[in-house]
């Protein structure tokens, strides 16, 4: 398999030449989505080679019963699975009664696949020779509409090259689908009804256990030489399937085209009895517009997204392609239109990790959405967690916590914990800290304090209660310790006093107390309401403060660094550069026991703390900790290189920062971890954006102002990005010798550049 076959291009992902070995990887890389649904880049026609079929509907999941050898108290009953939904894209193609199948063709030439990120569509073109020696030319294009987000559109065109041919298009709906990822091979879907009328077909289905009701639908039109022809199709249907056959005797050189419209209506948006009528309504809108007009709307919708979210890079096509691919996939996954939805680590590109919500959203994704879109998008992500507060309190109660303490789940669809590896489910409790940090991050960036008053403080109080109860007073150390945890670095399980966990626990308590004091001083009636609702007393707050003020942090006097956790220096400290390359990645080559005893770090713990709380530490401390830990880091988490890129840039090590940037931006395009066929790393893509904006651009919030410390890799001529800061758009252009700022807004904006105040007026260019 060729891992480096994607052509460098500023605006597109392009594959040239057909190689069956690359099909599953390409199905991930060329995935499309519109926030409400998404699909892997499976071929429309039948394909008998190795493939990973996947069409997904946002928010629809199945509680797959946990598969463990023995049960543990408080253990989640299920692992939620994002479901492979009924397939609407399928079009069987018969040429003189032979099934067209690229895997079975005698020859495939001039194969080209393109994902156009500027305009939001996927295409293929090629010539193929079938076993019956008919040679055909094929061109396809499809997209999932941003404007009509329940529907997608397919243009599929065939031209016989060497003779006339009887060509049959068979568009179909298929509900007899299964998941790649399943614990017990359960049946996930129950098909309720299959119906068809007037070139339209509908499959109504519901998920087992969770009872999500959906309607998959389709309608097709056929054209000869781009002129519509009315063909009454032959219809086949059974309990899970419906297909229409449109047959035509196509002359050599003529084009025979089908436009297929399909998608899903879901009971999140309609009463379940109205799903078919809702599908008819959206099909009417789509077919009246037609494929070409819908495509023009798609281009305009993406143009509007790129206006604020694009990052341009001059002089480095691979770097440019990498960042745009990351931004494109983030916007395909989540557009912030529905506060009931969140971001899965694989988005709509695969089934690994179950499609649930992780701490990645708060730690890595919120900054991207907050800065490139309206601040309400970020607020929706915060409100998602507020709505799950009672469930988080229930999760903690199952583990023995009381008095309204909350432990947010490691993985969730509806607020319930549904992750089932004990060392993560019970021990990776630092996720609580990321949720609190996101509230802080939102307020410092937007200046919107209303969220903390209305909802955020309740979340902070419940999290502070958890940390106070989770800490243990050690008489030996005369400090509070936190035992039996797993930090972000999952290559060290069940450790004591993980630095990052202890530090964020202390910070959460301090931040909660700070906000209680502010609301008491400035918003008296809200203070009374919140204290009454939370049943919070001053004596309880004093207990919290005792824990925060006396928290233990493992530290090495010899190395002058905080330690990952107690006992880290007991390990055999062999650095990564002494690891045989044949042993990488260690998570695919070593036993878990060997990994746990090694010093190797999957993802930074101490440095993650320094990233969140950089103002708490000096530049010299950052440099010392970076130099100590980076040599032990294998970066086998997709969330690792971006943090290191930001910190290397802060230390002025631009070559190292650039190499980390390439690793994170092209993690999937170059398949660094040899796993892209399972799906893309959506949440780490937000980290790529951070690498440029926070790393190279040095963007921070200082004293309630935007602050920049711009640098540029020597490989680039220039780069630019935009910041939506408190409803004004600031464009930053960084060149080798200067930085310019332009403001779209109504008011002057005072910013800091290299610690000096600079005032930007609307519609003017300021050079620094």
JOLIN-V246301 format. One record per residue. N is the residue number from 1. D_LAST is the distance of its C-alpha to the last C-alpha in Angstrom with 1 decimal. Layout:
n=N d_last=D_LAST
n=N d_last=D_LAST
This chain:
n=1 d_last=47.8
n=2 d_last=44.7
n=3 d_last=41.7
n=4 d_last=39.1
n=5 d_last=40.3
n=6 d_last=37.5
n=7 d_last=36.0
n=8 d_last=32.3
n=9 d_last=30.9
n=10 d_last=27.7
n=11 d_last=29.5
n=12 d_last=33.0
n=13 d_last=35.1
n=14 d_last=37.8
n=15 d_last=41.1
n=16 d_last=43.3
n=17 d_last=46.9
n=18 d_last=49.1
n=19 d_last=49.7
n=20 d_last=51.7
n=21 d_last=50.3
n=22 d_last=46.9
n=23 d_last=48.1
n=24 d_last=47.5
n=25 d_last=44.0
n=26 d_last=43.1
n=27 d_last=44.7
n=28 d_last=42.0
n=29 d_last=39.0
n=30 d_last=39.9
n=31 d_last=40.7
n=32 d_last=39.9
n=33 d_last=39.7
n=34 d_last=38.9
n=35 d_last=38.7
n=36 d_last=42.4
n=37 d_last=43.9
n=38 d_last=43.1
n=39 d_last=44.9
n=40 d_last=44.8
n=41 d_last=44.9
n=42 d_last=48.7
n=43 d_last=50.6
n=44 d_last=52.3
n=45 d_last=55.5
n=46 d_last=57.6
n=47 d_last=56.4
n=48 d_last=58.8
n=49 d_last=56.5
n=50 d_last=54.6
n=51 d_last=52.4
n=52 d_last=50.9
n=53 d_last=51.5
n=54 d_last=49.1
n=55 d_last=48.5
n=56 d_last=47.2
n=57 d_last=47.1
n=58 d_last=44.6
n=59 d_last=46.4
n=60 d_last=49.8
n=61 d_last=51.1
n=62 d_last=54.3
n=63 d_last=55.2
n=64 d_last=56.5
n=65 d_last=58.8
n=66 d_last=57.5
n=67 d_last=59.0
n=68 d_last=59.6
n=69 d_last=62.5
n=70 d_last=63.1
n=71 d_last=62.0
n=72 d_last=60.1
n=73 d_last=60.1
n=74 d_last=57.2
n=75 d_last=56.5
n=76 d_last=55.1
n=77 d_last=57.8
n=78 d_last=55.7
n=79 d_last=52.6
n=80 d_last=51.0
n=81 d_last=50.7
n=82 d_last=48.7
n=83 d_last=51.3
n=84 d_last=51.7
n=85 d_last=52.6
n=86 d_last=55.2
n=87 d_last=54.1
n=88 d_last=53.6
n=89 d_last=51.9
n=90 d_last=55.1
n=91 d_last=56.7
n=92 d_last=59.6
n=93 d_last=60.1
n=94 d_last=63.5
n=95 d_last=64.2
n=96 d_last=68.0
n=97 d_last=68.5
n=98 d_last=66.4
n=99 d_last=63.6
n=100 d_last=60.3
n=101 d_last=58.6
n=102 d_last=55.9
n=103 d_last=57.2
n=104 d_last=60.7
n=105 d_last=59.9
n=106 d_last=61.3
n=107 d_last=58.1
n=108 d_last=54.5
n=109 d_last=52.4
n=110 d_last=49.0
n=111 d_last=47.9
n=112 d_last=44.3
n=113 d_last=42.8
n=114 d_last=39.4
n=115 d_last=37.4
n=116 d_last=35.1
n=117 d_last=32.2
n=118 d_last=30.6
n=119 d_last=33.9
n=120 d_last=35.7
n=121 d_last=38.9
n=122 d_last=40.9
n=123 d_last=43.1
n=124 d_last=45.7
n=125 d_last=47.5
n=126 d_last=50.3
n=127 d_last=53.8
n=128 d_last=56.5
n=129 d_last=60.2
n=130 d_last=62.4
n=131 d_last=65.5
n=132 d_last=67.6
n=133 d_last=65.8
n=134 d_last=64.2
n=135 d_last=60.7
n=136 d_last=58.1
n=137 d_last=54.6
n=138 d_last=52.6
n=139 d_last=49.3
n=140 d_last=48.1
n=141 d_last=45.1
n=142 d_last=44.6
n=143 d_last=42.2
n=144 d_last=42.3
n=145 d_last=41.5
n=146 d_last=38.7
n=147 d_last=40.3
n=148 d_last=43.8
n=149 d_last=43.0
n=150 d_last=46.7
n=151 d_last=47.2
n=152 d_last=46.3
n=153 d_last=47.3
n=154 d_last=48.6
n=155 d_last=49.3
n=156 d_last=51.7
n=157 d_last=53.2
n=158 d_last=55.9
n=159 d_last=57.4
n=160 d_last=60.5
n=161 d_last=60.2
n=162 d_last=63.6
n=163 d_last=66.1
n=164 d_last=66.6
n=165 d_last=66.2
n=166 d_last=67.0
n=167 d_last=63.7
n=168 d_last=63.7
n=169 d_last=60.6
n=170 d_last=61.4
n=171 d_last=58.6
n=172 d_last=59.3
n=173 d_last=58.4
n=174 d_last=59.2
n=175 d_last=59.5
n=176 d_last=61.3
n=177 d_last=58.0
n=178 d_last=57.4
n=179 d_last=54.5
n=180 d_last=53.5
n=181 d_last=52.8
n=182 d_last=55.9
n=183 d_last=57.8
n=184 d_last=61.3
n=185 d_last=61.3
n=186 d_last=61.8
n=187 d_last=62.0
n=188 d_last=58.7
n=189 d_last=59.5
n=190 d_last=62.7
n=191 d_last=63.1
n=192 d_last=64.7
n=193 d_last=65.4
n=194 d_last=64.9
n=195 d_last=65.3
n=196 d_last=64.7
n=197 d_last=65.3
n=198 d_last=64.2
n=199 d_last=62.0
n=200 d_last=60.4
n=201 d_last=60.9
n=202 d_last=60.0
n=203 d_last=60.3
n=204 d_last=60.3
n=205 d_last=59.8
n=206 d_last=59.0
n=207 d_last=57.8
n=208 d_last=60.4
n=209 d_last=60.2
n=210 d_last=57.0
n=211 d_last=58.4
n=212 d_last=55.3
n=213 d_last=56.8
n=214 d_last=55.2
n=215 d_last=56.2
n=216 d_last=55.2
n=217 d_last=55.7
n=218 d_last=55.7
n=219 d_last=56.6
n=220 d_last=56.8
n=221 d_last=57.3
n=222 d_last=58.3
n=223 d_last=57.8
n=224 d_last=59.5
n=225 d_last=57.4
n=226 d_last=55.0
n=227 d_last=57.9
n=228 d_last=58.8
n=229 d_last=62.3
n=230 d_last=64.2
n=231 d_last=65.8
n=232 d_last=67.8
n=233 d_last=66.8
n=234 d_last=69.1
n=235 d_last=68.1
n=236 d_last=68.3
n=237 d_last=67.7
n=238 d_last=68.7
n=239 d_last=67.8
n=240 d_last=64.2
n=241 d_last=63.6
n=242 d_last=63.6
n=243 d_last=63.2
n=244 d_last=63.8
n=245 d_last=64.9
n=246 d_last=64.0
n=247 d_last=65.9
n=248 d_last=65.8
n=249 d_last=67.3
n=250 d_last=64.3
n=251 d_last=65.0
n=252 d_last=63.5
n=253 d_last=60.0
n=254 d_last=59.8
n=255 d_last=57.1
n=256 d_last=58.1
n=257 d_last=55.4
n=258 d_last=55.3
n=259 d_last=52.7
n=260 d_last=52.9
n=261 d_last=51.4
n=262 d_last=51.6
n=263 d_last=50.2
n=264 d_last=51.1
n=265 d_last=51.8
n=266 d_last=51.9
n=267 d_last=53.6
n=268 d_last=50.4
n=269 d_last=50.0
n=270 d_last=53.6
n=271 d_last=57.1
n=272 d_last=58.6
n=273 d_last=61.3
n=274 d_last=58.8
n=275 d_last=57.0
n=276 d_last=58.9
n=277 d_last=58.6
n=278 d_last=54.9
n=279 d_last=54.7
n=280 d_last=56.7
n=281 d_last=54.3
n=282 d_last=51.2
n=283 d_last=53.1
n=284 d_last=54.1
n=285 d_last=50.5
n=286 d_last=49.5
n=287 d_last=52.4
n=288 d_last=52.2
n=289 d_last=48.6
n=290 d_last=49.5
n=291 d_last=47.5
n=292 d_last=45.4
n=293 d_last=44.4
n=294 d_last=43.5
n=295 d_last=41.4
n=296 d_last=39.5
n=297 d_last=38.9
n=298 d_last=37.7
n=299 d_last=35.1
n=300 d_last=33.9
n=301 d_last=33.8
n=302 d_last=31.7
n=303 d_last=29.4
n=304 d_last=28.7
n=305 d_last=28.2
n=306 d_last=25.7
n=307 d_last=23.6
n=308 d_last=22.3
n=309 d_last=23.1
n=310 d_last=22.1
n=311 d_last=19.8
n=312 d_last=19.2
n=313 d_last=19.1
n=314 d_last=19.3
n=315 d_last=21.5
n=316 d_last=23.6
n=317 d_last=26.3
n=318 d_last=27.9
n=319 d_last=24.8
n=320 d_last=24.1
n=321 d_last=27.8
n=322 d_last=27.8
n=323 d_last=25.2
n=324 d_last=26.6
n=325 d_last=30.1
n=326 d_last=29.2
n=327 d_last=27.5
n=328 d_last=30.5
n=329 d_last=33.1
n=330 d_last=31.6
n=331 d_last=31.9
n=332 d_last=35.3
n=333 d_last=36.5
n=334 d_last=35.3
n=335 d_last=34.1
n=336 d_last=34.8
n=337 d_last=37.5
n=338 d_last=40.3
n=339 d_last=40.0
n=340 d_last=43.2
n=341 d_last=41.4
n=342 d_last=39.1
n=343 d_last=37.6
n=344 d_last=39.9
n=345 d_last=38.6
n=346 d_last=40.0
n=347 d_last=39.4
n=348 d_last=41.9
n=349 d_last=42.0
n=350 d_last=44.8
n=351 d_last=47.0
n=352 d_last=46.0
n=353 d_last=45.2
n=354 d_last=47.2
n=355 d_last=44.3
n=356 d_last=44.1
n=357 d_last=41.2
n=358 d_last=39.9
n=359 d_last=37.5
n=360 d_last=35.0
n=361 d_last=34.3
n=362 d_last=33.2
n=363 d_last=31.5
n=364 d_last=29.6
n=365 d_last=29.9
n=366 d_last=29.2
n=367 d_last=25.4
n=368 d_last=25.3
n=369 d_last=27.4
n=370 d_last=25.9
n=371 d_last=22.4
n=372 d_last=23.4
n=373 d_last=26.4
n=374 d_last=27.7
n=375 d_last=28.1
n=376 d_last=31.8
n=377 d_last=31.9
n=378 d_last=30.9
n=379 d_last=33.3
n=380 d_last=36.1
n=381 d_last=35.6
n=382 d_last=36.0
n=383 d_last=39.0
n=384 d_last=40.6
n=385 d_last=41.0
n=386 d_last=42.2
n=387 d_last=44.9
n=388 d_last=46.0
n=389 d_last=46.2
n=390 d_last=50.0
n=391 d_last=50.3
n=392 d_last=48.0
n=393 d_last=50.4
n=394 d_last=53.3
n=395 d_last=51.8
n=396 d_last=51.5
n=397 d_last=55.1
n=398 d_last=56.5
n=399 d_last=55.2
n=400 d_last=56.8
n=401 d_last=54.1
n=402 d_last=55.1
n=403 d_last=54.3
n=404 d_last=51.5
n=405 d_last=49.5
n=406 d_last=47.5
n=407 d_last=46.6
n=408 d_last=44.6
n=409 d_last=45.8
n=410 d_last=44.3
n=411 d_last=45.0
n=412 d_last=46.1
n=413 d_last=46.8
n=414 d_last=48.3
n=415 d_last=47.5
n=416 d_last=50.4
n=417 d_last=49.7
n=418 d_last=50.6
n=419 d_last=49.5
n=420 d_last=52.4
n=421 d_last=51.5
n=422 d_last=52.6
n=423 d_last=50.1
n=424 d_last=47.3
n=425 d_last=49.0
n=426 d_last=50.2
n=427 d_last=47.8
n=428 d_last=44.3
n=429 d_last=43.9
n=430 d_last=40.2
n=431 d_last=39.7
n=432 d_last=40.5
n=433 d_last=37.4
n=434 d_last=35.1
n=435 d_last=36.6
n=436 d_last=35.9
n=437 d_last=32.4
n=438 d_last=31.6
n=439 d_last=32.8
n=440 d_last=30.4
n=441 d_last=27.5
n=442 d_last=28.3
n=443 d_last=28.5
n=444 d_last=25.3
n=445 d_last=23.3
n=446 d_last=25.2
n=447 d_last=26.4
n=448 d_last=29.8
n=449 d_last=32.3
n=450 d_last=35.3
n=451 d_last=35.7
n=452 d_last=36.4
n=453 d_last=38.9
n=454 d_last=40.6
n=455 d_last=40.8
n=456 d_last=38.4
n=457 d_last=40.2
n=458 d_last=43.5
n=459 d_last=41.9
n=460 d_last=40.5
n=461 d_last=43.9
n=462 d_last=45.7
n=463 d_last=43.3
n=464 d_last=43.6
n=465 d_last=47.4
n=466 d_last=47.3
n=467 d_last=45.4
n=468 d_last=47.8
n=469 d_last=50.8
n=470 d_last=49.4
n=471 d_last=48.9
n=472 d_last=51.9
n=473 d_last=52.7
n=474 d_last=53.5
n=475 d_last=55.9
n=476 d_last=55.3
n=477 d_last=51.6
n=478 d_last=52.0
n=479 d_last=48.9
n=480 d_last=48.4
n=481 d_last=48.1
n=482 d_last=47.5
n=483 d_last=49.9
n=484 d_last=50.4
n=485 d_last=47.0
n=486 d_last=44.9
n=487 d_last=41.1
n=488 d_last=38.6
n=489 d_last=39.9
n=490 d_last=43.2
n=491 d_last=44.5
n=492 d_last=45.6
n=493 d_last=48.0
n=494 d_last=50.0
n=495 d_last=48.2
n=496 d_last=48.2
n=497 d_last=45.2
n=498 d_last=42.4
n=499 d_last=39.4
n=500 d_last=37.2
n=501 d_last=40.1
n=502 d_last=41.0
n=503 d_last=37.4
n=504 d_last=36.7
n=505 d_last=40.2
n=506 d_last=39.4
n=507 d_last=36.1
n=508 d_last=37.8
n=509 d_last=40.4
n=510 d_last=38.0
n=511 d_last=35.8
n=512 d_last=38.9
n=513 d_last=40.3
n=514 d_last=37.0
n=515 d_last=37.2
n=516 d_last=40.9
n=517 d_last=40.4
n=518 d_last=37.6
n=519 d_last=39.8
n=520 d_last=42.8
n=521 d_last=41.0
n=522 d_last=39.4
n=523 d_last=41.4
n=524 d_last=45.0
n=525 d_last=46.9
n=526 d_last=44.6
n=527 d_last=45.1
n=528 d_last=48.9
n=529 d_last=48.8
n=530 d_last=46.8
n=531 d_last=48.9
n=532 d_last=52.1
n=533 d_last=51.1
n=534 d_last=50.0
n=535 d_last=52.9
n=536 d_last=50.6
n=537 d_last=51.9
n=538 d_last=50.4
n=539 d_last=52.6
n=540 d_last=51.1
n=541 d_last=47.5
n=542 d_last=48.7
n=543 d_last=49.9
n=544 d_last=46.4
n=545 d_last=44.8
n=546 d_last=47.4
n=547 d_last=46.3
n=548 d_last=42.6
n=549 d_last=43.0
n=550 d_last=45.3
n=551 d_last=43.8
n=552 d_last=44.3
n=553 d_last=41.6
n=554 d_last=42.9
n=555 d_last=41.4
n=556 d_last=42.1
n=557 d_last=42.3
n=558 d_last=42.8
n=559 d_last=39.5
n=560 d_last=37.7
n=561 d_last=36.7
n=562 d_last=37.8
n=563 d_last=40.3
n=564 d_last=40.3
n=565 d_last=43.6
n=566 d_last=46.8
n=567 d_last=48.3
n=568 d_last=45.3
n=569 d_last=46.0
n=570 d_last=49.6
n=571 d_last=48.4
n=572 d_last=48.7
n=573 d_last=45.0
n=574 d_last=44.8
n=575 d_last=41.2
n=576 d_last=40.4
n=577 d_last=40.1
n=578 d_last=43.8
n=579 d_last=44.7
n=580 d_last=46.5
n=581 d_last=44.5
n=582 d_last=47.8
n=583 d_last=47.6
n=584 d_last=44.4
n=585 d_last=43.7
n=586 d_last=45.9
n=587 d_last=46.4
n=588 d_last=48.4
n=589 d_last=50.1
n=590 d_last=51.1
n=591 d_last=53.3
n=592 d_last=51.7
n=593 d_last=53.6
n=594 d_last=52.0
n=595 d_last=48.5
n=596 d_last=49.1
n=597 d_last=50.3
n=598 d_last=47.4
n=599 d_last=44.1
n=600 d_last=42.2
n=601 d_last=39.5
n=602 d_last=39.1
n=603 d_last=36.1
n=604 d_last=34.3
n=605 d_last=35.9
n=606 d_last=34.5
n=607 d_last=31.0
n=608 d_last=31.2
n=609 d_last=31.8
n=610 d_last=28.8
n=611 d_last=26.7
n=612 d_last=28.0
n=613 d_last=28.0
n=614 d_last=25.2
n=615 d_last=24.8
n=616 d_last=28.4
n=617 d_last=27.9
n=618 d_last=26.1
n=619 d_last=24.0
n=620 d_last=27.0
n=621 d_last=29.3
n=622 d_last=27.3
n=623 d_last=27.4
n=624 d_last=31.1
n=625 d_last=32.0
n=626 d_last=30.0
n=627 d_last=31.7
n=628 d_last=35.1
n=629 d_last=35.1
n=630 d_last=33.2
n=631 d_last=35.9
n=632 d_last=38.5
n=633 d_last=36.6
n=634 d_last=38.1
n=635 d_last=35.6
n=636 d_last=38.6
n=637 d_last=37.2
n=638 d_last=34.8
n=639 d_last=32.7
n=640 d_last=32.2
n=641 d_last=29.7
n=642 d_last=26.9
n=643 d_last=27.1
n=644 d_last=27.1
n=645 d_last=24.1
n=646 d_last=22.0
n=647 d_last=23.3
n=648 d_last=23.0
n=649 d_last=19.3
n=650 d_last=19.1
n=651 d_last=21.1
n=652 d_last=18.7
n=653 d_last=21.6
n=654 d_last=19.9
n=655 d_last=23.0
n=656 d_last=25.2
n=657 d_last=22.8
n=658 d_last=22.8
n=659 d_last=26.6
n=660 d_last=27.0
n=661 d_last=24.9
n=662 d_last=27.2
n=663 d_last=30.2
n=664 d_last=29.3
n=665 d_last=28.0
n=666 d_last=31.1
n=667 d_last=33.5
n=668 d_last=35.7
n=669 d_last=35.0
n=670 d_last=36.1
n=671 d_last=38.5
n=672 d_last=37.5
n=673 d_last=40.2
n=674 d_last=42.9
n=675 d_last=43.4
n=676 d_last=41.6
n=677 d_last=44.9
n=678 d_last=45.2
n=679 d_last=42.1
n=680 d_last=38.3
n=681 d_last=36.2
n=682 d_last=34.7
n=683 d_last=33.4
n=684 d_last=31.7
n=685 d_last=29.8
n=686 d_last=27.8
n=687 d_last=27.0
n=688 d_last=25.5
n=689 d_last=23.1
n=690 d_last=22.2
n=691 d_last=21.7
n=692 d_last=18.7
n=693 d_last=17.2
n=694 d_last=18.2
n=695 d_last=18.4
n=696 d_last=15.7
n=697 d_last=13.3
n=698 d_last=14.5
n=699 d_last=15.1
n=700 d_last=17.4
n=701 d_last=18.8
n=702 d_last=18.6
n=703 d_last=20.6
n=704 d_last=20.9
n=705 d_last=17.2
n=706 d_last=15.0
n=707 d_last=13.2
n=708 d_last=11.1
n=709 d_last=11.0
n=710 d_last=10.1
n=711 d_last=12.3
n=712 d_last=14.1
n=713 d_last=17.8
n=714 d_last=18.7
n=715 d_last=21.0
n=716 d_last=18.4
n=717 d_last=16.6
n=718 d_last=14.4
n=719 d_last=14.9
n=720 d_last=14.4
n=721 d_last=16.0
n=722 d_last=16.8
n=723 d_last=17.5
n=724 d_last=20.3
n=725 d_last=19.7
n=726 d_last=22.6
n=727 d_last=23.4
n=728 d_last=20.0
n=729 d_last=18.2
n=730 d_last=14.5
n=731 d_last=13.4
n=732 d_last=10.8
n=733 d_last=10.3
n=734 d_last=9.6
n=735 d_last=10.4
n=736 d_last=11.7
n=737 d_last=9.1
n=738 d_last=5.7
n=739 d_last=5.3
n=740 d_last=6.1
n=741 d_last=8.2
n=742 d_last=11.6
n=743 d_last=14.4
n=744 d_last=18.1
n=745 d_last=20.0
n=746 d_last=21.7
n=747 d_last=19.9
n=748 d_last=16.6
n=749 d_last=15.0
n=750 d_last=13.6
n=751 d_last=11.8
n=752 d_last=10.9
n=753 d_last=7.9
n=754 d_last=9.6
n=755 d_last=12.1
n=756 d_last=10.2
n=757 d_last=10.9
n=758 d_last=8.7
n=759 d_last=11.1
n=760 d_last=11.1
n=761 d_last=14.2
n=762 d_last=16.4
n=763 d_last=16.4
n=764 d_last=13.2
n=765 d_last=10.0
n=766 d_last=6.7
n=767 d_last=3.8
n=768 d_last=0.0
